[in-house]
Structures are given as C-alpha cells and as structure tokens.
Amino acid sequence: MNLDLTPDQRAFQREVAAFAKAHVEPASARIDETGEFPWALVKLAGANGLAGMTIPEPWGGGGCDYVSYALAIETVARSSATLATILIVNNSLVGEVLARFGSDPQKAQWQRPLASGQATGAFALSEEHAGTDAANVEMQAAEADGGAAYILTGRKTWVASAEGANVLLVFAATRPGMRAHGITAFLVPMSAPGIERTARADSLGVRGLGCMDLTFTGVRVPADQVVGAVNEGFKVAMWALEGGRVAIAAQALGIGQAALDEALGHARARQVFGRPIAEYQAIQFMLADMATELDAARMLTHKAAALKPFQVSIAQEAAQAKLAASIAAHKAADTAMQILASVGYRRGSKVERLFRDARATEIYQGTSETQRMVIADHILQLRRHA
Ligand SMILES: Cc1cc2nc3c(=O)[nH]c(=O)nc-3n(C[C@H](O)[C@H](O)[C@H](O)COP(=O)(O)OP(=O)(O)OC[C@H]3O[C@@H](n4cnc5c(N)ncnc54)[C@H](O)[C@@H]3O)c2cc1C
C-alpha cells in the first residue's frame, strides 16, 4: 500500500499553492467582508486550469486524477473556502456531470467554456421541501410541443454561484409524486426567459458564493437539453454528489489546516507568564489533536479520491470522508479560536472567518446526518426508499 503522492501530484499541489498565495490569499478577507461573488478571481482561477481540473483534456479540462483535484481544492480552501466551493460546484456538480452523462452537442456547447472558466455552472437541486429529502422535488417539468420541450415551473433555493452562473443543472419532476423515479436533469441557460433571481442568501460563512433562490415561471427547455435519461435525474444528482462530497471533504481539510497553521503560529509567538504558550502542555495537546484528526480525515479523503476511477460508486467512502473532514475542520477552527483567544475572536481575524466557513461543510452537499444515513445504509446493507 503506497500512501505517497506521486511527483506529478506534488508538482500540481505546488503550482496551485503558488496561485493561491499570489491571487487567492490577498482577496479572501475582502470576499468575506463584502459577500460579493468574486467574478474576476473565478475567471483567473479558470484561466489557471482550476475550473475543470477533472474534465477530460479533449474537452478543455485538466484531465487530473481525483487525488490531485482534492489536493488542489484543499490548497485553495486554505486561502478561500468561498472560491473552493465555486470551483467544486463548477467542476464536480456540473462539468463532471456533463462529461459523464451529457450528449455530444451539450458538451460541444458548454464543456469547454465551463472547463476554462469562461462560463460558470450552478447545481439547482434543493427546494424549500427538498433539502435532506432531496427526492421530494416539487418543481415540475411538463412535456410540451408533443415532447419536443419541457416547461419548468417552481422554485429552487440556495443555488450556489447562481449570481455568476451562465448555465444551471436543474432537477425537476417529470413524473410528479414518483420521487426518485420521476426526476429529470436539465441543462438550462441562466438567461432563459422565465428565470427570476428571487432572493439572495446572506450567510454566516462562505460569504461570496452568490447563493440565490430562483423562481421558474413557465421556463421552456428543449428536450435535447435533458442530461442523461428522462426520469433518471436523481441518479445523476447522487452520482454528482459522490465526487462533490470528496471535494467538500478536501475543502474542509483546507479550512482545518489553515486553522492549525494559525494556531501553531500564535502558540509559538504569544508569551504568557513569560513563555510562549506552545510550551504549555494544554496547548500542545490541543495542537496534537488537531493535527491527528485532520490527518485521519485526509487519509479517508484521499482513499475516496483514489478509489473513484475504480468503483462504480464511492457513496460510502465519499460520505465517510466528508463526515470526518467536516467534523475535524469544525473542531480545528474551534480549537484555534481557543488558542488565539481574544485575537481570534476579533471580527476580521482569519480564525474568525475559518470558524464561520467550517460550519458550512457540515451542511451543504448533504448534512452530517445525511452522510451517516448513507454510511449506515451501506454497512447495514439497507435499501432506503428514496
Ligand atoms: C451555503 C450553502 C450552499 C448551498 N448550495 C447549494 C447548491 O448549490 N445547490 C443545491 O441544490 N443546494 C444547496 N444548498 C442546500 C443544501 O444542500 C441543504 O441546505 C442541505 O441539503 C440540508 O437541507 P435543509 O437545509 O433543507 O435541511 P433539512 O432537510 O430541513 O434538515 C434539517 C435538519 O434535520 C436533519 N434531518 C433531516 N432528515 C433527517 C433524518 N431522516 N434523520 C436524521 N436527521 C435528519 C438534517 O440533517 C438537519 O440537521 C446549500 C446550502 C448552503 C447552506
């Protein structure tokens, strides 16, 4: 069993770290402060190959392996969790779905712009009554023009990147009431008549995500914009979330590692009772636990990423990675706050931002309870009725 990164993986990690140091770190506090969608930075990240890392090269992507992708997301998230989420949505939840399920004309239209960052994608699954219960989608897609088109009506909530998106992957009920067996995925340009941005989420953390609620009023979508098969959209969404959860695990590791870095720096520098607080065993134990929990979660994350090309499904591995990494990140940010004390608690400190950002990783792309349900289903060999 070889746990070493390959020379290519290390080189890619160094490249992304240089990009993050030069461009992401200087922008991150302002993104958090203003809550504005970081248009220019997203374009720059795309121009530097970060928008479509795992998209095959013939479609303009980087053709990266999943471990490299996880390393890149962790590295970006050490500087900006917001940018990391935008890249994850674009890459895992839209780009990879097109690469796996899209038709050639769909790929020809969107794959290259998405992979290069010229276009941004968003993933619209959640609704007011369809969060954890994702199969309970109420948005309807009614057949029109003798099956040549669908008319979408309903409301989506918390659509990350919607503020900057050019194209949406939308999940709607083509057989209302049939839950997972009656949902279809559609590719819809954000400019389609009938889509209205109805609310902007002001959130605790990941504040530049451009999360919007979207109301669809009679939005006409040609039938050739169905992604995958009609009524098979729930499987498309769950497939997308497997990769997405590995990436959120990597994001959580980045947030947690940044918290550990801040805590280490402060513990060495801060003198109390005439000595650096790093000399007190209480502080040392906190740092030791942070490092150990993050490393354990990193192993699960890299395991899930490494298995992705070899297994039909990595649902359990991805859920375990996300669960462990998001808990480790939350704890690391909380402990860093304790070590920095008043310095960390000050509004505008990096640890204060990490503390708020970490929390999102336990909620989006399935809460921690959702991950536990997925894991329990696998270890108990249950078939939950979606
Ligand atoms: C910052 C942010 C960005 C987001 N981005 C997107 C996006 O881009 N696209 C998108 O489609 N969605 C997005 N979401 C929505 C996100 O996926 C949902 O918020 C999440 O799935 C949880 O759904 P909910 O908020 O409706 O919680 P609920 O489903 O209402 O759950 C409430 C609580 O009950 C628990 N719970 C529910 N059912 C059970 C059960 N059976 N057993 C035990 N506990 C249970 C949950 O774990 C949670 O603790 C985003 C959310 C946030 C906060």
The ligand as an SDF file (V2000), in Angstrom:
LIG
                    3D

 53 58  0  0  0  0  0  0  0  0999 V2000
  -24.0600   27.7430    1.8550 C   0  0  0  0  0  0  0  0  0  0  0  0
  -24.9900   26.7530    1.2250 C   0  0  0  0  0  0  0  0  0  0  0  0
  -24.8540   26.4720   -0.1420 C   0  0  0  0  0  0  0  0  0  0  0  0
  -25.7230   25.5740   -0.7430 C   0  0  0  0  0  0  0  0  0  0  0  0
  -25.5950   25.3330   -2.0910 N   0  0  0  0  0  0  0  0  0  0  0  0
  -26.4860   24.5390   -2.7120 C   0  0  0  0  0  0  0  0  0  0  0  0
  -26.4310   24.3580   -4.1450 C   0  0  0  0  0  0  0  0  0  0  0  0
  -25.5590   24.9030   -4.8380 O   0  0  0  0  0  0  0  0  0  0  0  0
  -27.3730   23.5950   -4.7270 N   0  0  0  0  0  0  0  0  0  0  0  0
  -28.3300   22.9590   -4.0220 C   0  0  0  0  0  0  0  0  0  0  0  0
  -29.1400   22.2640   -4.6300 O   0  0  0  0  0  0  0  0  0  0  0  0
  -28.4120   23.0950   -2.6560 N   0  0  0  0  0  0  0  0  0  0  0  0
  -27.5160   23.8760   -1.9960 C   0  0  0  0  0  0  0  0  0  0  0  0
  -27.5860   24.0500   -0.6300 N   0  0  0  0  0  0  0  0  0  0  0  0
  -28.6430   23.3860    0.1220 C   0  0  0  0  0  0  0  0  0  0  0  0
  -28.1220   22.2440    0.9790 C   0  0  0  0  0  0  0  0  0  0  0  0
  -27.7680   21.1570    0.1810 O   0  0  0  0  0  0  0  0  0  0  0  0
  -29.2080   21.8920    2.0120 C   0  0  0  0  0  0  0  0  0  0  0  0
  -29.2660   23.0010    2.9080 O   0  0  0  0  0  0  0  0  0  0  0  0
  -28.9190   20.6250    2.7860 C   0  0  0  0  0  0  0  0  0  0  0  0
  -29.0550   19.5080    1.9490 O   0  0  0  0  0  0  0  0  0  0  0  0
  -29.8330   20.4660    4.0030 C   0  0  0  0  0  0  0  0  0  0  0  0
  -31.1680   20.6990    3.6690 O   0  0  0  0  0  0  0  0  0  0  0  0
  -32.0660   21.6780    4.5600 P   0  0  0  0  0  0  0  0  0  0  0  0
  -31.2820   22.9230    4.7920 O   0  0  0  0  0  0  0  0  0  0  0  0
  -33.3810   21.8110    3.8700 O   0  0  0  0  0  0  0  0  0  0  0  0
  -32.2160   20.9560    5.9400 O   0  0  0  0  0  0  0  0  0  0  0  0
  -33.4080   19.9430    6.3660 P   0  0  0  0  0  0  0  0  0  0  0  0
  -33.5470   18.8910    5.3190 O   0  0  0  0  0  0  0  0  0  0  0  0
  -34.5930   20.7430    6.7160 O   0  0  0  0  0  0  0  0  0  0  0  0
  -32.8220   19.2810    7.6760 O   0  0  0  0  0  0  0  0  0  0  0  0
  -32.9210   19.9100    8.9570 C   0  0  0  0  0  0  0  0  0  0  0  0
  -32.1690   19.0690    9.9660 C   0  0  0  0  0  0  0  0  0  0  0  0
  -32.8010   17.7850   10.1120 O   0  0  0  0  0  0  0  0  0  0  0  0
  -31.8500   16.7610    9.8590 C   0  0  0  0  0  0  0  0  0  0  0  0
  -32.5340   15.6280    9.2350 N   0  0  0  0  0  0  0  0  0  0  0  0
  -33.3530   15.6640    8.1560 C   0  0  0  0  0  0  0  0  0  0  0  0
  -33.8200   14.4320    7.8740 N   0  0  0  0  0  0  0  0  0  0  0  0
  -33.2880   13.5990    8.7940 C   0  0  0  0  0  0  0  0  0  0  0  0
  -33.3870   12.1980    9.0470 C   0  0  0  0  0  0  0  0  0  0  0  0
  -34.1160   11.3980    8.2790 N   0  0  0  0  0  0  0  0  0  0  0  0
  -32.7050   11.6860   10.0840 N   0  0  0  0  0  0  0  0  0  0  0  0
  -31.9440   12.4840   10.8770 C   0  0  0  0  0  0  0  0  0  0  0  0
  -31.8100   13.8140   10.6870 N   0  0  0  0  0  0  0  0  0  0  0  0
  -32.4680   14.3610    9.6630 C   0  0  0  0  0  0  0  0  0  0  0  0
  -30.8040   17.3940    8.9540 C   0  0  0  0  0  0  0  0  0  0  0  0
  -29.5780   16.6980    8.9840 O   0  0  0  0  0  0  0  0  0  0  0  0
  -30.7200   18.7790    9.5830 C   0  0  0  0  0  0  0  0  0  0  0  0
  -29.9230   18.7320   10.7220 O   0  0  0  0  0  0  0  0  0  0  0  0
  -26.7270   24.9310    0.0180 C   0  0  0  0  0  0  0  0  0  0  0  0
  -26.8310   25.2050    1.3830 C   0  0  0  0  0  0  0  0  0  0  0  0
  -25.9760   26.0980    1.9860 C   0  0  0  0  0  0  0  0  0  0  0  0
  -26.1330   26.3800    3.4490 C   0  0  0  0  0  0  0  0  0  0  0  0
  1  2  1  0
  2  3  1  0
  2 52  2  0
  3  4  2  0
  4  5  1  0
  4 50  1  0
  5  6  2  0
  6  7  1  0
  6 13  1  0
  7  8  2  0
  7  9  1  0
  9 10  1  0
 10 11  2  0
 10 12  1  0
 12 13  2  0
 13 14  1  0
 14 15  1  0
 14 50  1  0
 15 16  1  0
 16 17  1  0
 16 18  1  0
 18 19  1  0
 18 20  1  0
 20 21  1  0
 20 22  1  0
 22 23  1  0
 23 24  1  0
 24 25  2  0
 24 26  1  0
 24 27  1  0
 27 28  1  0
 28 29  2  0
 28 30  1  0
 28 31  1  0
 31 32  1  0
 32 33  1  0
 33 34  1  0
 33 48  1  0
 34 35  1  0
 35 36  1  0
 35 46  1  0
 36 37  1  0
 36 45  1  0
 37 38  2  0
 38 39  1  0
 39 40  1  0
 39 45  2  0
 40 41  1  0
 40 42  2  0
 42 43  1  0
 43 44  2  0
 44 45  1  0
 46 47  1  0
 46 48  1  0
 48 49  1  0
 50 51  2  0
 51 52  1  0
 52 53  1  0
M  END
$$$$
